[in-house]
Amino acid sequence: MNRATALMGRGIGRDAVLLIAGQAVRAAGYGFTAVLLGALLAERGYGHLRAGVVLTALIAGTALSSLVVGALADRVGRRRSYAVFFLGIAAAGVVVAADAPFWVLLVVALTGTLWTDVVDNGPATTLEQAMLAADDAGTARVYGLYNAVGAVGGALGALAAALPGLVGGVSGWWFAALVPVGLFGAALAWQLSSKVEATAGPLTLADAVSARSRLGPSRRVVHRLAALFAVDAAGGGLVTTGFLAYYLSQRYGVSVTQLGWLFFSTAGIQAVSVTIAPRLARRFGLVATMVGTHLPSNVLLAAVAFAPTFPVAVVLLLARTCLSQMDVPTRQALVMTVVTPAERTMAAAVTNAARYTVRPIGPLVAGAVQQLALGAPLLLAGAVKGGYDIALWRWARRERLEPRGASASSTGTAGAAAAEGGAG
């Protein structure tokens, strides 16, 4: 029995299997290229300013393209938009591999088809989040598996990124690996059924452009969630993978090899932890699981600043990783649960874009507060992210968030209990 059949045997629908496969292949491609991107910019002689502009454009493009997807995908068609995005990934790989001029690279960056991290959270994630809701909108079961597979794919891609260094250095031609990734993903997109679509209405581009925002009765809730998620992302931007690598090397003098194994280990732990989160959500509720795991993880993050040795810092970071990503599938499920089916794509776009938009500020603030102490960003990040947890818990209890969509209720009492239990 193949893997897809086994998943469907456990109650995962065919469309969900295809979407999880799309996430896996994209994560592997981005895991590979994200590690090489900085080295490639340096190899091409880009100075600090130009490299910074490219990286900023990548993040800005992710936010912009996610909002465009949110506004248009339900009218143009989710499957069609998903396939076009994967074809865009293939085209981006060709452009980078061909050593295109700086301005062309900037244009590609603004499309959101390249990414700067091991696992992306761009427009494809927005589409997948909405389409997976057709299978499971309220219990986070599918979202847990989806994020776990993405973490494993990204980790393997990052591990494969060591190959260019072994065979003669970084070249743009390595980015041609995104071509088969894009083509395979597009093929998966065309195999999706009509069940993942939001509407059977007009699908022309003219109709899509003239359509208004699809946020309706849940607009206030979505905007509040977006604001809260932005606070969390701002705190996370203070302690990116790059910052942690810099901090650990400066504080403890560790080697790149040690750092590589550390971050590979954290990716593996993340893959396991996100599969446990749905089980906790079924028992305690979505918001309770988010806050109950995320808040302790932020205490552990702040504690890293006081670790006297590298082994102690590693233990704290790994312990923190066991908890810190459990809010990802539960957060995605919560957004899909508290909106109507027609609002899902736009709700995912707004909440995801809010997270992307604030992240570039984090490294700048981290660099500034490090003038006070090397570990100050760790303390600040723990405080900001902990404040987000407390604010989310208090607001959810006051609002008593309940599922709106028909699909949320169709997942059974577990889905409703997850939202209501998390709210209070």
N, C-alpha and C positions, 0 to 999 in steps of 0.2 A: 504493500500500500504506500503510495507516495505521500509526501508531506501535505499537499493540498487536500487529498482525500481524508487524511487523518484529521486535519483541522475541521473540515466540514462534518466529520463524524462526531466531533465534540461540540457541535452546534454553531460553528462559525460558517456563515453563508458564503457562497461562491464569490459574490462581489467583494466581501470583506477579505477573502483570501487574495484576490487580485490586487486590492488596494494595499494590503500588507506587503505583498511581493513588490509592488511599485515603490513603497517606502524603503524596502530592503535594498533594492538595486540602486536607488537614488542616494541612500545613506552611504553605501559602499563607494560610490563615485565621488560624493562630496567629501567623505572621510579621506580619500586618497588625495584629491586636489587641494583641499583646504590646508593640509599640512605643507604642500609644496608651494602654495601661492605666494607667501611672503618671500621665500627663497627665490622664486622666479622673478619677482619685482626687483629684488636686489641684483640678480644675475643680469637683468636687462638695463641696469644702470639707473634705475629710478631713485631719485633722492628722497629724503624724508617727506618733503612736501607732496611730491607726486604720488608716492606710495600711500600716504595718508588720504589723499584725495580719492584714490581708487578704492581703498578699503571703506571710506565713508560712503562712496557711491554705491558700493555693494549693499551696505546696510540700508541706505535710503531707498535703493531700488527694491529691496525686499518689502519694505513697508508700503511703498507706492503701488507695486504690482499686486500686493495682497488686497489693497483697497479696490483696485480695478477689478480683480477677480470677484470680490464681494459684490460689487455693483453690477457686473455683467454676466457672471457665469450662469446664474439661474435662468437667464433669458437666452443666452447663446447656447447653453447646454453644458452641464457639468462634465460629461464625458468628453465632449468636443474641446472644452477648455483645458481639461487634464491632458489630453493628447497633444494639444498645441504647446502646452508648457514643456512637455518632455521633448518635443521636437526642438523647442528653443534651447534646451540643455545641450542637445547634439550640435546645434548651430554655434552655441557659445564655445564648445570644445574645439570646433573647427577654427573659430576666430582666434582664440588664444594660441592654438597650435601653430597657426600661420604667422605668428609674430605681428599682429595687426598694429597700426599706429595707436598712440596714446588715446586720441579722441574716440577711436572706434571701440577701444577697450572700455572707456567710460560709458559709451552708449550701451554696450552689452551689460555692464555692471548695473545700469539702471533698469534693465528688464527683469531683474530678480532671478535670473537663471543660473547665476554663480553664487557661491556661499562661502563664508569665512570660518565656519565651524564644522566639527565632525558630523553632527546631525543637524539638518536644516530645520527652520521653522518658517518657511516662506509661503508663497502662494499655493504651492502644491499641498502643503500641510493644511492650509485653509480649506481647500477642496476635499481632501481626504477626511478631514474632521467632520465636514457636513455630510459626505457620502456614507461614512461609517455609521452615522446616526440612524440610517435606514435599517441597520442590523441591530444596533444597541445604543439607544440614546441616553439611558439612565443609569446603568450599573457599572460602567467603566471597564467591563470585562474585555470587550474587543479593543478598547483604547489601551489597556494594559499590555496586551499581546502586541499591538501595533507599535507601541513605544519600545518594547523590549527588542523586537526584531530590528527596529531602526538603530538602537544602541549597539547591537551586535554587528550589524552591517557597517556602521560607522567606525567601530573599533577595528574591524578587519581591514577596512579601507585605509585607516590611519597606519596600521601595522605594515600594510603593503607599500606605504609611502617611503619606507626605508630602502626599497629597491633602487630608486634612482641614485641615491647616494652610493650604492654599492657598485653601480655599473657606469659611473662616470659623470655624475652631477645632474643638476636640474635643468631640464629643457622644456620649452613650451609644448613639444610634441607629446609629452606625457599627458597633457590635457586632452589629447585625442581619445583617451579612455572614456570621456564623457559621451562620445558619439554612440557606441553600442549601448551605453546606459540610457540615453535618450530614445533610441530606436526601440529598445526592448520595452521601456516604459510606455511609449506610444502604442505599441502592440497590445500591452495589457489594458490600456485605456479603452481601446475599441472593443474589447471583449466584455466590458461591463454591461450589465443589463439596464433596462430603462427604470428599474426600481430606484436607482441612485439619483435620478433626476428630480428636481423640485416641482416641475410643472410641465404640462403638455402644451403650454401656450406658445406664442410666436418665438421663434428661435433665430430671427434674423439680426444682424448686427445693428441695423437701424432701430429696431425695436429696443435692443439692449441699451443703446446710447440714450434713448429718450426715456428710459425707465427711471423712476424715482427710487430712492433707497428702499430696500425691502424690510427695513426695521419698522415694525408697527407697534403693537401693544407692549412689546418688551423693550422698547427703546430706552427707557429710563434705567432699567435693570442692566442692560448691556453696557450703557455708558458708565454706570457706576463700577461694574466689574472691570471695564477697560481701564478706568482710572486706578483701581486697586492693583491690577496686574502690572500697570506701568510702574507703580512704586516698587513692586517686587523686582521687576526687570532692572530698574535703576540701581537697586542694591546689588543685583547680580552682576551688573556691568562694572562694579568696583573690583570684583574678584574673578575676572575671566581666567581661562586656562593660561593665557599669556602672562597675566599678572602673577598667578600662583607659581608658574615656572620661574619667573624673575625673582620673586620673593624667596622661594626656597633655595635658589642658587646663591642669592646674595646673603641670606641669613646663615645657611649651613654649608655652602660650598659644594653642593652635590653635583654630580655629573649629568650630562644629557641622557645617558643610558638609564640612570636611576629614575630620572623624571619620566622617561618614556614608559618604563614599566609601571610607574605609579599611575600615570594617566590611562594606560591600557587596563590596569586593574580597576580603576574607578568606573570605566565604561562597562566592564563586565558586571560589577556590582549593581550599576544602574539598571542593566538589562534584567537582573533578577528582581530588584526591588519594585520595578513598575508592574511586574506580574503579580506581586503580593498585594499591591494597593487596592485592586478591585475587591478582593476578599474582605479587606478591612472596611471598604466602603459599604459592602452589603450588610455588614454587622453594625457599623457605627454611623454611616451616612457620609456623603461626599465631602461636605465642608468640614465635618469633624475629622475625617481622615486627612484632609489637606492641612488643617491647622495643627492637628495632633502629631503629625510627623514633621512638618516643616518648621515649626517653632523650635523643637529640640535641636534640629539640624543647624539652625542659625546660632544657637548657643554654642554648639560644637565648633562652628566656623569661627566665631569670635575667640574661642579658647585657643585656636591655632596660633594666635599672636603671642601667646605666653608659653608655647612649647619650648622647653629648654634644649631639646635635641631633635635631629631629623626623624629618628624612629618614632618619637612621641608625636611629632607633627603628622607623620604618615598615619598613625593609629587614629588620631582625631579626624583627619581628612577622610579616611575610609569609613569610620563610624558615621561621619556626617553624610557621606554618599549613600549609605544604607537607607537614609531617611529622606534626603533632600529632593529626590526625583519622584517620590510617591504622589506629589501633588500634580504631576503633569497629566496622567490619564484621568485623574479625578477632576482636575480643572477643565479639561476638554469635555468630559461628560457633563459637568455642571452647566457649562455654557449651552450645550445642546439640549439640556433638560429644561431650562427655565425660559426657553423661547419656543415659538410655534415652528412647525416644520418649514413654513415659507420664509422664516427669518434666519434659518440656520447658517446659510452661507455668509450672509452679511454680518451676522453676529460673530462668526469665527474670524472674518476678515478684520472687523473693528477691534476685537480683543487681541488678536495676534499683532496687528499693526501697532497698537498702543505699546506693546512690549518691545517691538523692534526699534521704534522711534527714539526711545529714551536711552537705549543701550550705549550709543556712541559717547554719551556724556560721562559714563562711568570711568573709563580709563583716564580722562582728563582730570576728574575730581580725585581719583586715586593717586595720580602723580602729584597733585597739589598737597594732599593731606600727608603724603609720605615725607614731606619736608618736616613734619612734626615727629613722626616715628615710622620706621620701616613697616611695622605691622598695623599701623593706624587704619588702612583701608579694610582690614579684616574686621576690626571692631565696628567701624562705621557700617559696613555691609550687614553685619549681624544685627545691629540696631535697626537699620532701615527695614530689612526683611522681616525682623521680628515685629516691628510696628505694623507692617502690612498684615501679618497673621492675626494680630489682635484686632485690627480694624475690620478685617474680613469677618471674623467670628462675631463681633458685636453687631455688624450690619446685617449679617445673615440671620441672626437670632431675631433682630427687630423686624426684618422683612418677612420672615418665615417663607423662604423661597419654596415654590412648588412647581412641579412640571406643568408646562403649558401644552406641549405637542401631543398629538394623538399617538405618535410612535413611542413617546416616553411611557405612556400608560400601557401600550401594547407589550412592553417588555415585562409586564407583570407587576405584582405588588412590590417586588424587589426594587424596581426602578423608582417608584414613587417613594418608597421608604428611604431610599438613598438620599433623595433630595430633601425630604422632610426631616429625616434624622439629622442630616448635616446642618439644617437650618436651626435646629434647636432641640 
